[in-house]
C-alpha cells in the first residue's frame, strides 16, 4: 500500500515538472518571437509564480487524497472487526474448554441436576409405595398362610360334638335308609338333613369351628351357608336371612351366622325352620348322632 502511494506521488510530481517545463518553454518561445517582433521582454518571474501556485494546488490535492485513503482504510478495518467468520470462530474454539460448561449451573449441568433432583424425589415417593406394596403382599401372604394354617388346624374327630344351631324341636328327621313324610309336599322322601323348628328372626349360630366355603341360595332351603369343619366334614345351614358371614371367613362355634327367615314354599306347613345337614367327603351323615 505504501509503495503504491509513493509511485503515485512521484508520477504526479513528474507530471507537474513536465507541465511546468513545457509551459515555460512555450512562453519563452512565444515571447521570444514576440520580442523579436515588438522589441519587448517576457516576465519570467510571473510565470514562475503561477507555476508554483499550480504545483501547490496539485500537492494539496495529493494530500487530501491520501487523507481520504487513510480514512477509508480505517473504516474498512473497523468493519472487518465486526464481521463474523464462522471458520475462524470454529478454528479458534477447537481444543478450548468452554468455561461455562464447567460451571455447576450451566444449561446442560443444571438440567442434569434438576433431572437428578426430580428422580430423587420420585424415588422417595415410589419407595414408600413399593414398601407398602411389599408390606401388603406380605400381609396377603401372611393371611394366606394363616388361612392355610387354620385349614390344616381344622379337625373334627369322631368323638367331637356339634352345637345346636338354633333351639327347637326336630320337625323332619334325618333318614337315608327309608323315606319320611313331608307335610307341605304331602309325600314321603329321603331326607339327608334334619329340619329344626325355629322362630323367624332368631339367631342361627355355628355348630363347630370352621371356614366358610360358600354362601348361596336354594329354592328348597332358601339362603344357605356351607362351612368346612375339617377332616372332610362340612355343615350346611339353610333357612337364613341377614347373613353375617362371607366366603373365606374363619368362624368359631357359637358365632352368629344370620337370622331365621320365613319358610320357603316347600315348608309352609312346617313353618319357620333351620335346615341343618352334615356330610363327610360328600356323603350324608346324621348330624343328630354328633349333637349334644
Steps between C-alpha positions, in 0.01 A plus 500: 500500500784747588691412178195579285454833680866598439474411130189717464676799664804460274277480191306813601823690579647394165185614323518841674864532409445408136194728478694787652793443268278489193309807610817698558643381174185603312491842661867547436473415134189713452636798682831462329328521165290788624805674635674464175196651335397767747820550692349404843640261775301208661419520881655170608446561875120518463499179307702327773254627766203356310683172460569481877132568579398220264747263664366592847145426386609162365683418827192596707286277284747214552491555880117502510493181299745336742283604800187354334691182426605467868141558621370236261759252624410565867129459426568175316701370796216583743246326277722193477518486881118487516469223239433144623716234347360153586812320387719724719261455793503121469878490456558727796263302724638160399680334788394772747284399800183704538519650848122532518455125451729441797279708729248311717210716382563492124197404293599137449627451853198672652264282299684189614488619862128578472434157346705337776304693765168405339609137484602513865158639599331237286706230668399635840135484396522162330697330776226529766245380244718203416557436869129526561435269206755253633343536842157438348634198314654378823169553678319314223752221517467498878121484469531212255742323731267568792206372300696192400600453863138524608404258223765254614408556863134422436431151618168348589554174680260212545442584864445874444149639545300766318305788653138550409479784243166606647289383791194305381335166432589284201212528252637253241767252600808385309424187295700353215411132549125555469262779400341749741185709466513870390175674611511789251581270206265231638742230392773274632862575406853427608639777719883560519457760779291592800239776493490689833203714602592865568360849541548746219767753590684279752879472473655201328845414639791288379492144632881459483821681409557525131552703184219627277514319165204670330195718549218413260123483447293190427134476398423241767701619801529870416820695585769269631861482626741207457790464747807273497569368853798280411575130449276502190191613691274783387189657654218667304266753665177589312201728560711816575461870449725794588807280453802639690784292351660466157711252312844454655402610850642294785235450768478356847228288657223729626569783249179644352458413133170681442135499596209262440300592190141433400451146364525424129203352312637153574449553877189718531322244720810438715547876549830687565784251533874439467623243252810336650704241304835330554721319245834319510689507169168582331298216653205584735550442872235514774580820697281394794755231584759777561284760666510559874 
